[in-house]
């Protein structure tokens, strides 16, 4: 784990004027980075992460499951569905098995646009992609989908006359209800051409059928909102609405490890197994 000064110095050296990276405030991307064993986080991020671990000791397993889900989805879309364009909104800090690495291993010509609103993500993403002309990272906020869809860098790489994979991994649960996550998802879905795919992973509260898990989800939601200002563990039915009327691929909306696992893939079945779900739908 890098110390705060090292992270701060790196960020200050690369970030645009204004000092928008604030080490006193926790960041969603950096808390996830902590769970994944990364080094790009501050003490405040680790405090939130450690508080989460007291509620859900296997939270890092959920982070790993999400990354494994991402890799399986992107590989399937590139290798089986023939998708050559990917938009990853809320991409987070670079880690092993990024979208462009998985997609371009299958199809070197695949184009990838990463989108995030966290300054430190932009710093590290741009450094990682400095020599990759078919991949870029842009600053935008999912709460303003028009700024994403009309961004000149996105339009320069993504052809909306051809199928696109829209990846919304671990992002919609950080859109509060009053911010209209359903309307945001609908606007992004509507922009996709026929033959495109929508992939979503999302925190889930399973409700009364699993009371222990539901109680943990409610406690985690309270912790996230108090420290990060966001975090919604929605019901299965609520999460399904983000796909609209798009038909889901088999096996549907399921715990992340159950979406087309590799035959020899190791599955960590802690309590958070049931509180993180994902699915992929195709636009006819």
C-alpha positions in Angstrom: 0.0 0.0 0.0 1.5 3.3 -1.1 1.5 6.0 1.5 -0.6 9.1 1.2 2.3 11.4 0.3 3.3 9.2 -2.6 -0.2 9.1 -4.0 -0.6 12.9 -3.5 2.7 13.7 -5.2 1.8 11.5 -8.2 -1.6 13.1 -8.5 -0.4 16.6 -8.1 2.3 16.1 -10.7 -0.2 14.8 -13.3 -3.5 16.4 -12.4 -4.9 19.6 -14.0 -4.7 22.8 -12.1 -7.2 23.3 -9.3 -6.1 20.5 -6.9 -9.4 18.6 -7.3 -8.0 15.4 -5.7 -8.9 15.8 -2.0 -7.2 13.3 0.3 -9.5 14.3 3.1 -12.6 13.0 1.3 -13.2 9.3 0.5 -13.6 8.3 -3.1 -15.7 5.4 -4.4 -13.0 4.5 -6.9 -10.3 4.5 -4.2 -12.4 2.5 -1.7 -12.9 -0.2 -4.4 -9.1 0.0 -5.1 -8.5 -0.7 -1.4 -10.8 -3.8 -1.5 -8.9 -5.0 -4.6 -5.6 -4.7 -2.8 -4.5 -1.7 -4.8 -2.1 1.1 -3.7 -3.9 4.1 -5.1 -5.9 5.1 -2.0 -5.7 7.5 0.9 -6.0 6.9 4.6 -9.6 8.2 4.5 -10.5 5.6 1.8 -8.9 2.8 3.9 -11.0 4.0 6.9 -14.2 3.6 5.0 -13.0 0.2 3.6 -12.0 -1.0 7.0 -15.4 0.0 8.5 -17.1 -1.9 5.7 -15.0 -5.0 6.5 -16.4 -4.9 10.0 -19.9 -5.3 8.5 -19.0 -7.5 5.6 -15.6 -9.2 6.1 -15.8 -10.8 2.6 -16.3 -7.4 0.8 -13.0 -7.8 -1.1 -14.4 -11.1 -2.5 -17.3 -9.1 -3.9 -14.8 -6.7 -5.6 -12.9 -9.6 -7.1 -16.2 -11.2 -8.2 -17.1 -8.0 -10.0 -13.7 -7.9 -11.8 -14.1 -11.5 -12.8 -17.6 -10.8 -14.1 -16.3 -7.9 -16.1 -13.6 -10.1 -17.7 -16.1 -12.9 -18.6 -18.6 -10.4 -20.0 -16.1 -8.5 -22.2 -14.5 -11.7 -23.4 -17.9 -13.1 -24.4 -18.9 -9.9 -26.2 -15.7 -9.7 -28.1 -15.1 -13.4 -28.9 -18.7 -14.7 -29.2 -20.8 -11.6 -30.1 -18.3 -9.9 -32.3 -18.5 -6.6 -30.5 -15.6 -4.2 -31.4 -16.7 -1.0 -29.5 -17.0 -0.7 -25.7 -18.1 2.2 -23.5 -17.2 1.6 -19.8 -18.9 4.2 -17.6 -17.6 4.5 -14.0 -14.5 2.5 -15.0 -12.7 3.1 -11.7 -8.9 2.8 -11.2 -7.0 0.6 -13.6 -6.4 -2.9 -12.3 -5.5 -6.3 -13.8 -7.8 -7.4 -16.6 -9.1 -4.0 -17.8 -11.7 -3.9 -20.5 -9.3 -2.9 -23.3 -6.9 -5.6 -22.3 -9.5 -8.3 -22.5 -11.2 -7.0 -25.6 -8.0 -6.3 -27.5 -6.6 -9.7 -26.7 -9.4 -11.1 -28.7 -9.6 -8.3 -31.3 -6.7 -5.9 -31.4 -8.8 -3.4 -33.4 -11.4 -3.1 -30.6 -12.1 0.5 -29.4 -12.7 1.3 -25.8 -13.8 4.5 -24.1 -13.5 4.7 -20.3 -15.5 7.3 -18.5 -15.2 8.4 -14.9 -15.6 11.6 -12.9 -12.8 10.9 -10.4 -9.7 13.0 -11.1 -7.3 10.3 -9.9 -8.9 7.8 -12.3 -8.2 10.1 -15.2 -4.6 10.6 -14.1 -3.8 6.9 -13.9 -6.0 5.9 -16.9 -4.3 8.4 -19.2 -0.9 7.3 -18.1 -1.8 3.7 -18.8 -3.2 4.4 -22.2 -0.6 6.9 -23.4 0.4 4.6 -26.3 -3.0 3.0 -27.1 -4.6 5.0 -29.9 -7.8 3.0 -29.9 -8.5 3.5 -26.2 -9.1 6.6 -24.2 -10.4 7.8 -20.9 -12.6 10.9 -20.6 -14.0 12.9 -17.7 -17.8 12.9 -17.5 -20.5 12.1 -15.0 -23.2 9.4 -15.6 -25.7 11.8 -14.0 -25.4 13.9 -17.2 -25.7 11.2 -20.0 -25.9 13.9 -22.7 -22.4 15.0 -21.8 -21.2 11.5 -22.4 -23.1 10.7 -25.6 -22.0 14.0 -27.1 -18.4 14.1 -25.9 -16.1 14.7 -28.9 -13.6 12.1 -27.8 -16.3 9.4 -27.5 -17.8 10.4 -30.9 -14.3 10.2 -32.4 -13.9 6.5 -31.4 -17.4 5.1 -31.2 -19.5 4.6 -34.4 -23.2 4.6 -33.3 -24.1 3.0 -36.6 -22.5 -0.2 -35.4 -23.2 -2.3 -32.3 -21.7 -1.1 -29.0 -21.2 -2.7 -25.6 -22.3 -0.4 -22.8 -20.8 -1.4 -19.5 -22.3 -0.2 -16.3 -20.4 -2.1 -13.7 -20.9 -1.1 -10.1 -22.0 2.4 -11.0 -25.9 2.6 -10.9 -25.9 1.7 -7.2 -24.0 4.9 -6.6 -26.8 6.9 -8.2 -29.3 7.9 -5.6 -33.0 7.4 -6.2 -33.7 11.2 -6.5 -31.1 11.4 -9.2 -33.1 9.3 -11.6 -31.0 6.2 -12.2 -33.9 4.7 -14.2 -34.1 7.7 -16.6 -30.3 7.7 -16.9 -30.2 4.0 -17.9 -33.1 4.6 -20.3 -31.3 7.5 -22.0 -28.1 5.5 -22.5 -30.1 2.4 -23.7 -32.0 4.4 -26.2 -28.7 5.7 -27.7 -27.5 2.2 -28.5 -27.9 0.9 -32.0 -29.5 -2.4 -32.8 -27.3 -5.4 -32.0 -25.7 -3.6 -29.0 -25.4 -5.0 -25.5 -25.9 -3.6 -22.0 -24.1 -5.1 -19.1 -24.9 -4.1 -15.5 -23.6 -5.1 -12.1 -25.3 -3.8 -9.0 -25.6 -4.2 -5.2 -28.7 -6.2 -4.3 -30.8 -6.4 -1.1 -32.5 -9.9 -1.3 -35.2 -8.9 1.1 -37.1 -11.1 3.6 -36.2 -14.3 1.8 -32.6 -13.9 3.2 -33.0 -11.8 6.4 -29.4 -12.0 7.6 -28.1 -10.9 4.2 -30.8 -8.2 3.9 -29.8 -6.8 7.3 -26.1 -6.7 6.3 -27.0 -4.9 3.1 -29.1 -2.3 5.0 -26.2 -1.7 7.4 -23.7 -1.4 4.5 -26.0 1.0 2.7 -26.2 3.2 5.8 -22.3 3.2 6.1 -21.8 4.1 2.4 -24.3 6.9 2.5 -22.8 8.4 5.7 -19.3 8.3 4.3 -19.5 8.4 0.5 -23.0 10.0 0.0 -24.1 7.2 -2.2 -24.8 3.5 -2.2 -28.1 1.7 -2.9 -28.7 -2.0 -2.3 -31.8 -2.3 -4.6 -34.2 -5.2 -5.0 -33.9 -7.8 -7.8 -36.9 -6.2 -9.5 -35.6 -2.7 -9.2 -32.3 -3.7 -10.8 -34.1 -5.5 -13.7 -35.8 -2.2 -14.6 -32.4 -0.8 -15.7 -32.5 -3.2 -18.7 -35.9 -1.9 -19.8 -37.5 -4.3 -22.3 -34.1 -5.6 -23.5 -34.0 -9.4 -23.4 -31.4 -10.8 -21.0 -28.9 -13.4 -22.0 -28.9 -16.6 -20.1 -28.7 -17.1 -17.1 -30.3 -13.7 -16.5 -29.7 -11.4 -13.5 -27.8 -13.6 -11.1 -25.0 -13.4 -8.4 -21.9 -12.4 -10.3 -20.1 -15.7 -9.9 -23.1 -17.5 -11.6 -22.9 -15.6 -14.8 -21.2 -18.1 -17.2 -18.3 -19.1 -14.9 -15.3 -20.8 -16.3 -15.3 -24.6 -15.5 -12.4 -24.3 -13.1 -13.2 -20.9 -11.7 -12.9 -20.5 -7.9 -16.0 -19.1 -6.3 -15.9 -17.3 -2.9 -19.3 -17.9 -1.3 -19.4 -15.4 1.6 -22.5 -13.4 2.6 -21.8 -10.8 0.0 -22.2 -13.5 -2.7 -26.0 -12.7 -2.7 -25.6 -8.9 -2.5 -23.8 -8.3 -5.8 -25.6 -9.3 -9.0 -25.1 -8.8 -12.7 -26.6 -9.5 -16.1 -26.2 -8.8 -19.8 -29.0 -7.8 -22.3 -29.0 -7.5 -26.1 -30.8 -4.8 -28.0 -32.6 -6.5 -30.9 
